[in-house]
């Protein structure tokens, strides 16, 4: 596609509910990144894939957060047993390879009530 | 990955140059400096990046000091639509963002 596509754009979840956020990277992009952005803050790195391999998951805040990219294209970020502090914008980004420009999607806005 | 420091906010008159500074004193030798901007409710938009040399594109210019400890993003003729939060970020294998500068362009 023309850009990085994320869905849903907005999600309201009840505390304790599981959520899944989807990312469609730019076609042909090998690298895929997930970031979390709290209100008024800069994006914080969560995890990074190169094709289907998850090379870095050092930013995932807890074991409730899980990301996958099984076929090296679409990725899903799953948050189990959501808590209020998980409320944030979750940004997906992709690039051709390391060192190439990283392009961001519009984000998925998660509100946990 | 470099930690970046930026002033929290700046103002600029429409039509004037906006000069946005960034300190990245811990940057490593092979780490690029990237600039993005973010308009409310949108994802970060790529502006420009550089390693050692100054860079220019249709959006902006990037001046990197010789010791690479700081850089300045220059928007040569700011417009109202340039009002946004501007982030500089260091990058080896992933972008590490600071808290950004909120640029307000006024008429």
Interface residues (C-beta under 8 A of the other chain):
Chain A: X4 X33 X41 X42 X43 X44 X45 X48 X55 X56 X91 X93 X98 X99 X101 X102 X103 X104 X105 X106 X107
Chain B: X32 X34 X36 X41 X42 X43 X44 X45 X46 X49 X87 X91 X93 X94 X95 X96 X97 X98 X99 X100
